[in-house]
């Protein structure tokens, strides 16, 4: 982390030193590149100055998941109901065989703990701790995005100040002023756009995904504990769909009416 912080700090200094000495005489491709490097590079390396690279990679992965996973709750409920049926029919051994086919996550952990004959209290505690670790990773990613959203306009302002300093230093040659003023305005523009059109919406998207995943983890914990208690699959499905806000038919136990036999009726006659 110390090496990463030192490298990030040196790169930040290099970006601003380069912006001081790079000659830009007019609005064009070079002025856009200069402003973009100040804002994008400054935001990225200032973030790496504060957070480990692994946390930044985690943020990218969670953002990717937030856009690609859209039906997690429905899949979780159907999987829990299927596992409940397997447990009812085949017991712990069948459930243990099914656990090997599950992807990593709370369901895999909970079913594995049941297969290894953990107590209900231990299963609940371990699932709660694993859910807390997941929430902490989401919170870290959300903080990183919010930090980057604050840094981007600041880097744009810094680029503007650098360009204005160079503008005042070249007042004697008006032909060079347009390039420096272009970088000054473009830096502010890129900083505002990066923060308000990119980073802030992404942080809101991640927060929305976190809220949905919190509900999913609550449903998973309730479902695993109900499987442990031997809940009927139909009752389990109705309970989980109610928690998820999915409309479903209320669970009604099957009641069979026994018709009187003909022999009994003839005997009464």
SVG drawing of the C-alpha trace seen along z (x, -y; Angstrom):
<svg xmlns="http://www.w3.org/2000/svg" viewBox="-83 -42 91 95">
<polyline fill="none" stroke="black" stroke-width="0.4" points="0.0,0.0 2.9,-2.4 4.5,-1.7 1.1,-2.2 0.6,-5.5 4.1,-6.7 3.7,-5.8 0.2,-7.5 1.6,-10.6 4.5,-10.8 2.2,-10.3 -0.1,-13.1 2.9,-15.4 3.9,-14.3 0.5,-15.1 0.4,-18.6 4.1,-19.3 3.3,-18.1 0.3,-20.3 2.5,-23.3 5.1,-22.7 2.9,-21.2 2.5,-23.9 -1.0,-24.2 -1.6,-27.1 -5.2,-26.5 -8.4,-24.5 -8.1,-21.0 -7.2,-17.4 -4.1,-18.2 -6.1,-20.6 -8.8,-17.9 -6.2,-15.3 -4.5,-17.6 -7.7,-18.4 -8.9,-14.7 -5.5,-13.5 -5.7,-16.1 -9.3,-15.1 -9.3,-11.3 -5.7,-10.7 -5.9,-13.0 -9.1,-11.4 -7.9,-7.8 -4.5,-8.3 -5.9,-10.4 -8.2,-7.5 -5.4,-5.0 -3.6,-7.3 -6.3,-6.6 -7.6,-3.1 -5.8,0.2 -6.0,1.3 -7.9,4.4 -10.7,2.3 -10.9,0.4 -11.0,3.8 -13.8,4.9 -15.7,1.7 -15.5,2.5 -16.6,6.0 -19.6,5.0 -20.6,2.4 -20.5,5.1 -22.7,7.4 -25.2,4.6 -25.8,4.3 -25.8,8.0 -27.8,9.6 -31.5,8.6 -33.4,11.7 -31.4,12.9 -34.4,12.9 -36.6,15.1 -33.7,17.5 -32.9,17.6 -36.5,18.4 -36.9,21.2 -33.6,22.7 -34.6,22.7 -38.0,24.3 -36.2,27.0 -33.8,27.7 -36.6,27.9 -38.3,30.6 -35.0,32.5 -34.6,32.3 -38.1,33.6 -37.7,36.5 -34.0,37.5 -32.9,36.0 -29.5,34.6 -27.6,36.9 -29.5,35.8 -29.1,32.2 -25.4,32.7 -25.0,34.0 -27.0,31.1 -24.8,28.6 -21.8,29.5 -23.7,28.3 -24.5,24.8 -22.4,21.7 -20.5,20.0 -22.7,17.8 -25.0,17.9 -27.1,20.9 -24.0,23.0 -22.7,22.0 -26.0,22.6 -26.7,26.0 -23.1,27.1 -23.5,26.2 -26.7,28.2 -25.0,31.2 -22.2,31.0 -24.8,31.1 -24.2,27.6 -26.8,26.4 -29.4,23.9 -27.9,21.1 -24.4,21.7 -25.9,21.7 -27.7,18.4 -24.6,16.8 -22.3,17.8 -24.8,16.7 -25.2,13.4 -21.4,12.8 -21.1,13.7 -23.8,11.3 -22.1,8.6 -18.9,9.1 -20.8,8.8 -22.4,5.5 -19.0,4.1 -17.6,4.8 -20.6,2.9 -20.1,0.0 -16.5,-0.3 -17.3,-0.3 -19.9,-3.0 -17.5,-5.1 -14.9,-4.9 -17.4,-6.0 -18.6,-8.9 -14.9,-9.9 -14.2,-9.9 -17.4,-11.9 -16.0,-14.6 -12.5,-14.4 -13.4,-14.8 -14.7,-18.5 -11.7,-19.3 -9.3,-18.0 -11.1,-19.9 -10.8,-23.1 -7.1,-22.3 -6.6,-22.0 -8.4,-25.3 -6.2,-27.1 -3.0,-25.6 -4.3,-26.8 -5.1,-30.3 -1.7,-30.6 -0.2,-29.9 -2.6,-32.3 -1.5,-35.2 2.1,-34.2 1.6,-34.6 -0.3,-37.8 2.4,-39.2 1.6,-36.6 -2.1,-36.6 -1.8,-33.9 -1.1,-31.3 -4.0,-32.4 -6.7,-30.4 -5.0,-27.1 -4.6,-27.7 -8.1,-29.1 -9.4,-26.0 -7.7,-23.7 -9.0,-25.8 -12.6,-25.5 -12.4,-21.9 -10.9,-20.8 -13.9,-22.2 -16.2,-20.7 -14.7,-17.2 -14.7,-17.3 -18.4,-18.3 -19.4,-15.7 -17.4,-12.9 -18.8,-13.5 -22.5,-14.2 -23.1,-12.1 -20.9,-9.2 -19.8,-8.7 -22.9,-9.9 -25.3,-7.7 -23.0,-4.7 -22.9,-5.2 -26.7,-5.4 -26.9,-2.3 -24.6,-0.5 -26.6,-1.7 -29.8,-0.4 -28.1,3.0 -27.0,3.1 -30.5,2.5 -31.8,5.3 -29.1,7.7 -29.8,6.9 -33.3,8.1 -32.1,11.2 -29.7,12.1 -32.5,11.8 -34.7,14.0 -31.8,16.5 -31.2,16.6 -34.9,17.1 -35.2,19.8 -32.2,21.8 -33.4,21.7 -36.9,22.7 -35.4,25.7 -33.5,26.5 -36.8,26.5 -38.4,28.8 -40.9,26.2 -43.3,27.4 -42.0,26.4 -45.3,24.7 -45.4,22.8 -41.7,21.8 -42.4,20.5 -45.4,18.4 -43.4,17.0 -40.4,16.0 -42.4,14.6 -44.3,12.5 -41.0,11.2 -39.8,10.4 -43.1,8.6 -43.9,11.1 -47.6,11.7 -48.5,15.4 -51.4,17.5 -51.8,18.0 -50.6,21.3 -53.5,23.6 -52.8,27.1 -54.3,29.9 -57.5,31.2 -59.2,34.3 -62.8,35.0 -63.5,38.7 -66.7,39.9 -68.8,42.4 -68.5,45.9 -71.5,47.6 -71.3,50.5 -71.7,48.1 -74.7,46.5 -76.4,49.8 -75.8,50.9 -77.5,47.8 -80.4,48.5"/>
</svg>
